[in-house]
Structures are given as C-alpha cells and as structure tokens.
C-alpha cells in the first residue's frame, strides 16, 4: 500500500467516525422535523376551531349590542323627561332668585324707612311688615307668570 492508499484509508475511517458521531444529532433533527410536520398537519383544524370560536364571539357580541341598543331606546324617553324637568327647575329657581333679590333690595328700603321715621318696638315691626306687604304686592304684579306661580 502506498501513501495514497493509506491517506484514503485514514480519510475513510475519519469519515466513518464522523458519521457515527453525527448520527445522534441527525436523528434528533429528524424527530424534530417529524414533530413539525405533525404540528403543521393539525394547523388547519386549529385555525378552523379558532375562526369558528371568533365567529361565535362576534355573533354573541352583536346580539349583546342589539340588546343594549334596545334598552337604550327604551330608556331614552326617561332621559328626555329628566332633561325637561331640569329645565323647568332651572326656570323656577331663576324666577325665585329674581324675586329674592328684589325682596332683598326692598327689605333694605324698608329698613331705611323704619329707621328714618324712628319707629321702634311693636309699632316699628308692624310698619315694617306693612311696608313689606305693599312691596310684595308690587313685585307680584310686575313679575312674569310661570307655570308654577299661576
């Protein structure tokens, strides 16, 4: 055997050892590829299940939204009634506020009237009440009529 034959023999032995060493990782890679094949084979079924579940969820959410819309339609008149009541309450309170402000101004006038005439005691109280009664009549005649004070 010459040197060329010995070299080829050494290369063959090294290659055989290399194949034996790489045999275990190659088998693991083959099992991994088999597992990947099984996973990809099941993928269409899983996607069908997911899409059917998503469809079910969307249908139930559409039904829920329809139910909520129906309930909102039923409750909507109540909110309109509450809004109307709020507007009327605002009108009433503004009218009361105007009357109160006017009465306050006239009370100041009545106080000045009593102190300028130097009325004291019971006579001063009676004159003060008479003055307020007259001013109240004037206010009632000049104020616009609302639904509440007709």
ABEGO torsion letter per residue (X at the ends): XBAAAAAAAAAAAAAAAAAAAAAAAAAAAAAAAAAAAAAAAAAAAAAAAAAAAAAAAAAAAAAAAAAAAAAAAAAAAAAAAAAAAAAAAAAAAAAAAAAAAAAAAAAAAAAAAAAAAGBBEAAAAAAAAAAAAAAAAAAAAABBBBAAAX
